[in-house]
Amino acid sequence: MPHDFEGPAGDTANGPTTTPRREAAVRHVARFHFHLTDLVTRHRDALDFHSLPVWAIDAALRCAYDEGVAAGVDRERSARSTPANASQEPPGTL
């Protein structure tokens, strides 16, 4: 299991809302900002707990926020480019 935590409103990281983009963003933050090779729980304190400087946590949170904003913008653009009646036949066709 890559990570087994529960987020806001019961959203689990491994649940149905997990997407390849989301997983890639999480892995990027773990590697780039925290220098972690993976997020596997090993049930050993020496392997599961890490000391992190506040500036790394700050950078990771800003990165995650920016990634969320970008995902929202992409979703909004996608919704605008897909007409509400795209699945219906064009007028005048049978």
Rosetta blueprint (number, residue, H / E / L):
1 M L
2 P L
3 H L
4 D L
5 F L
6 E E
7 G L
8 P H
9 A H
10 G H
11 D L
12 T E
13 A L
14 N L
15 G L
16 P L
17 T L
18 T L
19 T L
20 P H
21 R H
22 R H
23 E H
24 A H
25 A H
26 V H
27 R H
28 H H
29 V H
30 A H
31 R H
32 F H
33 H H
34 F H
35 H L
36 L L
37 T L
38 D L
39 L L
40 V L
41 T L
42 R L
43 H L
44 R L
45 D H
46 A H
47 L H
48 D H
49 F L
50 H L
51 S L
52 L L
53 P L
54 V H
55 W H
56 A H
57 I H
58 D H
59 A H
60 A H
61 L H
62 R H
63 C H
64 A H
65 Y H
66 D H
67 E H
68 G H
69 V H
70 A H
71 A H
72 G H
73 V H
74 D H
75 R H
76 E H
77 R H
78 S H
79 A H
80 R H
81 S H
82 T L
83 P L
84 A L
85 N L
86 A L
87 S L
88 Q L
89 E L
90 P L
91 P L
92 G L
93 T L
94 L L
